Amino acid sequence: KLQWTFQTGATAPVANPGQNQTVKVGNTVTLDGSGSMNPSGVGTLTYNWMFTSLPPGTATRLFYSASPIATFVADVPGTYILLLTVSNGAASNSTSVTVTVTP
């Protein structure tokens, strides 16, 4: 009798930072990563949001960056690019989202 066994590592989670957004200056932007998935079921998802690109002159700060939902105030017009990284402790995955802020 022949028997096969396959050792598989943890499947990487899938980061889903939501749709790109366009908002007006002064608005609070809500980023929603709750659609991220952990197909392997290994561990518990952790979240990390960070800005990777900001328009000149902004003084905005990111709030709740370690939770599925993060926010910031769009204080100047331009393009804000954020990276959401999700990890299940064994593997991680990152995806960007773009927020365009108009005057």
Rosetta blueprint (number, residue, H / E / L):
1 K L
2 L L
3 Q L
4 W L
5 T L
6 F L
7 Q L
8 T L
9 G L
10 A L
11 T L
12 A L
13 P L
14 V E
15 A L
16 N L
17 P L
18 G L
19 Q L
20 N L
21 Q E
22 T E
23 V E
24 K E
25 V L
26 G L
27 N L
28 T E
29 V E
30 T E
31 L E
32 D E
33 G L
34 S L
35 G L
36 S L
37 M E
38 N L
39 P L
40 S L
41 G L
42 V L
43 G L
44 T L
45 L L
46 T E
47 Y E
48 N E
49 W E
50 M E
51 F E
52 T E
53 S E
54 L L
55 P L
56 P L
57 G L
58 T L
59 A L
60 T L
61 R L
62 L L
63 F E
64 Y L
65 S L
66 A L
67 S L
68 P L
69 I E
70 A E
71 T E
72 F E
73 V E
74 A L
75 D L
76 V L
77 P L
78 G E
79 T E
80 Y E
81 I E
82 L E
83 L E
84 L E
85 T E
86 V E
87 S E
88 N L
89 G L
90 A L
91 A L
92 S E
93 N E
94 S E
95 T E
96 S E
97 V E
98 T E
99 V E
100 T E
101 V E
102 T E
103 P L
